[in-house]
């Protein structure tokens, strides 16, 4: 067993909030539970998907400097519509106006609208 000094213990304990935040996010934002699968491979697949979503959420937070909750709130406001005339097959795309905050988020994430 490796012995640690007081400073190292305090530093590692200080990082504990990151782990707690990840678990909190997986329970609340990602809705990882309840799992309604009964077969082991389906349960594992569900958890892998939740883990990937957690990793992507963390990536988005780090890349944008914005909380995942705020990112989700901003993206929910973006609603585009595609209308197709069944007779002429002509397609019209109605693009939603987005806020300046959402536009800044898109630029940070290098996403076009």
Contact map, one row per residue, 1 for C-alpha under 8 A:
11100000000000000000000000000000000000000000000000000000000000000000000000000000000000000000000000000000000000000
11110000000000000000000000000000000000000000000000000000000000000000000000000000000000000000000000000000000000000
11111000000000000000000000000000000000000000000000000000000000000000000000000000000000000000000000000000000000000
01111101100000000000000000000000000000000000000000000000000000000000000000000000000000000000000000000000000000000
00111111100000000000000000000000000000000000000000000000000000000000000000000000000000000000000000000000000000000
00011111110000000000000000000000000000000000000000000000000000000000000000000000000000000000000000000000000000000
00001111111000000000000000000000000000000000000000000000000000000000000000000000000000000000000000000000000000000
00011111111100000000000000000000000000000000000000000000000000000000000000000000000000000000000000000000000000000
00011111111110000000000000000000000000000000000000000000000000000000000000000000000000000000000000000000000000000
00000111111111000000000000000000000000000000000000000000000000000000000000000000000000000000000000000000000000000
00000011111111100000000000000000000000000000000000000000000000000000000000000000000000000000000000000000000000000
00000001111111110000000000000000000000000000000000000000000000000000000000000000000000000000000000000000000000000
00000000111111110000000000000000000000000000000000000000000000000000000000000000000000000000000000000000000000000
00000000011111111000000000000000000000000000000000000000000000000000000000000000000000000000000000000000000000000
00000000001111111110000000000000000000000000000000000000000000000000000000000000000000000000000000000000000000000
00000000000111111111000000000000000000000000000000000000000000000000000000000000000000000000000000000000000000000
00000000000001111111100000000000000000000000000000000000000000000000000000000000000000000000000000000000000000000
00000000000000111111110000000000000000000000000000000000000000000000000000000000000000000000000000000000000000000
00000000000000111111111000000000000000000000000000000000000000000000000000000000000000000000000000000000000000000
00000000000000011111111100000000000000000000000000000000000000000000000000000000000000000000000000000000000000000
00000000000000001111111110000000000000000000000000000000000000000000000000000000000000000000000000000000000000000
00000000000000000111111111000000000000000000000000000100000000000000000000000000000000000000000000000000000000000
00000000000000000011111111100000000000000000000000000000000000000000000000000000000000000000000000000000000000000
00000000000000000001111111111000000000000000000000000000000000000000000000000000000000000000000000000000000000000
00000000000000000000111111111100000000000000000000000100000000000000000000000000000000000000000000000000000000000
00000000000000000000011111111111000000000000000001100100000000000000000000000000000000000000000000000000000000000
00000000000000000000001111111111100000000000000000000000000000000000000000000000000000000000000000000000000000000
00000000000000000000000111111111000000000000000000000000000000000000000000000000000000000000000000000000000000000
00000000000000000000000111111110000000000000000000000000000000000000100000000000000000000000000000000000000000000
00000000000000000000000011111111000000000000000001001100000000000000000000000000000000000000000000000000000000000
00000000000000000000000001111111110000000000000000000000000000000000000000000000000000000000000000000000000000000
00000000000000000000000001110111111000000000001001000000000000000000000000000000000000000000000000000000000000000
00000000000000000000000000100011111000000000000000000000000000000000000000000000000000000000000000000000000000000
00000000000000000000000000000011111100000000000000000000000000000000000000000000000000000000000000000000000000000
00000000000000000000000000000001111110000010010000000000000000000000000000000000000000000000000000000000000000000
00000000000000000000000000000000011111000000000000000000000000000000000000000000000000000000000000000000000000000
00000000000000000000000000000000001111110110000000000000000000000000000000000000000000000000000000000000000000000
00000000000000000000000000000000000111110110000000000000000000000000000000000000000000000000000000000000000000000
00000000000000000000000000000000000011111110000000000000000000000000000000000000000000000000000000000000000000000
00000000000000000000000000000000000011111111000000000000000000000000000000000000000000000000000000000000000000000
00000000000000000000000000000000000000111111100000000000000000000000000000000000000000000000000000000000000000000
00000000000000000000000000000000000011111111110000000000000000000000000000000000000000000000000000000000000000000
00000000000000000000000000000000001011111111111000000000000000000000000000000000000000000000000000000000000000000
00000000000000000000000000000000000000011111111100000000000000000000000000000000000000000000000000000000000000000
00000000000000000000000000000000000000001111111110000000000000000000000000000000000000000000000000000000000000000
00000000000000000000000000000000001000000111111111000000000000000000000000000000000000000000000000000000000000000
00000000000000000000000000000001000000000011111111100000000000000000000000000000000000000000000000000000000000000
00000000000000000000000000000000000000000001111111110000000000000000000000000000000000000000000000000000000000000
00000000000000000000000000000000000000000000111111111000000000000000000000000000000000000000000000000000000000000
00000000000000000000000001000101000000000000011111111100000000000000000000000000000000000000000000000000000000000
00000000000000000000000001000000000000000000001111111110000000000000000000000000000000000000000000000000000000000
00000000000000000000000000000000000000000000000111111111000000000000000000000000000000000000000000000000000000000
00000000000000000000000000000100000000000000000011111111100000000000000000000000000000000000000000000000000000000
00000000000000000000010011000100000000000000000001111111110000000000000000000000000000000000000000000000000000000
00000000000000000000000000000000000000000000000000111111111000000000000000000000000000000000000000000000000000000
00000000000000000000000000000000000000000000000000011111111100000000000000000000000000000000000000000000000000000
00000000000000000000000000000000000000000000000000001111111110000001000000000000000000000000000000000000000000000
00000000000000000000000000000000000000000000000000000111111111000001000000000000000000000000000000000000000000000
00000000000000000000000000000000000000000000000000000011111111100000000000000000000000000000000000000000000000000
00000000000000000000000000000000000000000000000000000001111111111101000000000000000000000000000000000000000010000
00000000000000000000000000000000000000000000000000000000111111111111000000000000000000000000000000000000000000000
00000000000000000000000000000000000000000000000000000000011111111100000000000000000000000000000000000000000000000
00000000000000000000000000000000000000000000000000000000001111111000000000000000000000000000000000000000000110000
00000000000000000000000000000000000000000000000000000000000111111100000000000000000000000000000000000000100110000
00000000000000000000000000000000000000000000000000000000000111111110000000000000000000000000000000000000000000000
00000000000000000000000000000000000000000000000000000000000111011111011000000000000000000000000000000000000000000
00000000000000000000000000000000000000000000000000000000000010001111111000000000000000000000000000000000000000000
00000000000000000000000000000000000000000000000000000000110110000111111100000000000000000000000000000000000000000
00000000000000000000000000001000000000000000000000000000000000000011111110000000000000000000000000000000000000000
00000000000000000000000000000000000000000000000000000000000000000111111111000000000000000000000000000000000000000
00000000000000000000000000000000000000000000000000000000000000000111111111100000000000000000000000000000100000000
00000000000000000000000000000000000000000000000000000000000000000001111111110000000000000000000000000000000000000
00000000000000000000000000000000000000000000000000000000000000000000111111111000000000000000000000000000000000000
00000000000000000000000000000000000000000000000000000000000000000000011111111100000000000000000000001100000000000
00000000000000000000000000000000000000000000000000000000000000000000001111111100000000000000000000000100000000000
00000000000000000000000000000000000000000000000000000000000000000000000111111110000000000000000000000000000000000
00000000000000000000000000000000000000000000000000000000000000000000000011111110000000000000000001000000000000000
00000000000000000000000000000000000000000000000000000000000000000000000001111111000000000000000111000000000000000
00000000000000000000000000000000000000000000000000000000000000000000000000011111100000000000001100000000000000000
00000000000000000000000000000000000000000000000000000000000000000000000000000111110000000000111100000000000000000
00000000000000000000000000000000000000000000000000000000000000000000000000000011111000000000111000000000000000000
00000000000000000000000000000000000000000000000000000000000000000000000000000001111100000011110000000000000000000
00000000000000000000000000000000000000000000000000000000000000000000000000000000111110000011110000000000000000000
00000000000000000000000000000000000000000000000000000000000000000000000000000000011111001111000000000000000000000
00000000000000000000000000000000000000000000000000000000000000000000000000000000001111111110000000000000000000000
00000000000000000000000000000000000000000000000000000000000000000000000000000000000111111100000000000000000000000
00000000000000000000000000000000000000000000000000000000000000000000000000000000000011111000000000000000000000000
00000000000000000000000000000000000000000000000000000000000000000000000000000000000011111100000000000000000000000
00000000000000000000000000000000000000000000000000000000000000000000000000000000000111111110000000000000000000000
00000000000000000000000000000000000000000000000000000000000000000000000000000000000111011111000000000000000000000
00000000000000000000000000000000000000000000000000000000000000000000000000000000011110001111100000000000000000000
00000000000000000000000000000000000000000000000000000000000000000000000000000000011100000111110000000000000000000
00000000000000000000000000000000000000000000000000000000000000000000000000000001111000000011111000000000000000000
00000000000000000000000000000000000000000000000000000000000000000000000000000001111000000001111100000000000000000
00000000000000000000000000000000000000000000000000000000000000000000000000000011100000000000111110000000000000000
00000000000000000000000000000000000000000000000000000000000000000000000000000111000000000000011111000000000000000
00000000000000000000000000000000000000000000000000000000000000000000000000000100000000000000001111100000000000000
00000000000000000000000000000000000000000000000000000000000000000000000000001100000000000000000111110110000000000
00000000000000000000000000000000000000000000000000000000000000000000000000000000000000000000000011111110000000000
00000000000000000000000000000000000000000000000000000000000000000000000000000000000000000000000001111111000000000
00000000000000000000000000000000000000000000000000000000000000000000000001000000000000000000000000111111100000000
00000000000000000000000000000000000000000000000000000000000000000000000001100000000000000000000001111111110000000
00000000000000000000000000000000000000000000000000000000000000000000000000000000000000000000000001111111111000000
00000000000000000000000000000000000000000000000000000000000000000000000000000000000000000000000000011111111100000
00000000000000000000000000000000000000000000000000000000000000010000001000000000000000000000000000001111111110000
00000000000000000000000000000000000000000000000000000000000000000000000000000000000000000000000000000111111111111
00000000000000000000000000000000000000000000000000000000000000000000000000000000000000000000000000000011111111110
00000000000000000000000000000000000000000000000000000000000000110000000000000000000000000000000000000001111111100
00000000000000000000000000000000000000000000000000000000000100110000000000000000000000000000000000000000111111100
00000000000000000000000000000000000000000000000000000000000000000000000000000000000000000000000000000000011111110
00000000000000000000000000000000000000000000000000000000000000000000000000000000000000000000000000000000011111111
00000000000000000000000000000000000000000000000000000000000000000000000000000000000000000000000000000000011001111
00000000000000000000000000000000000000000000000000000000000000000000000000000000000000000000000000000000010000111
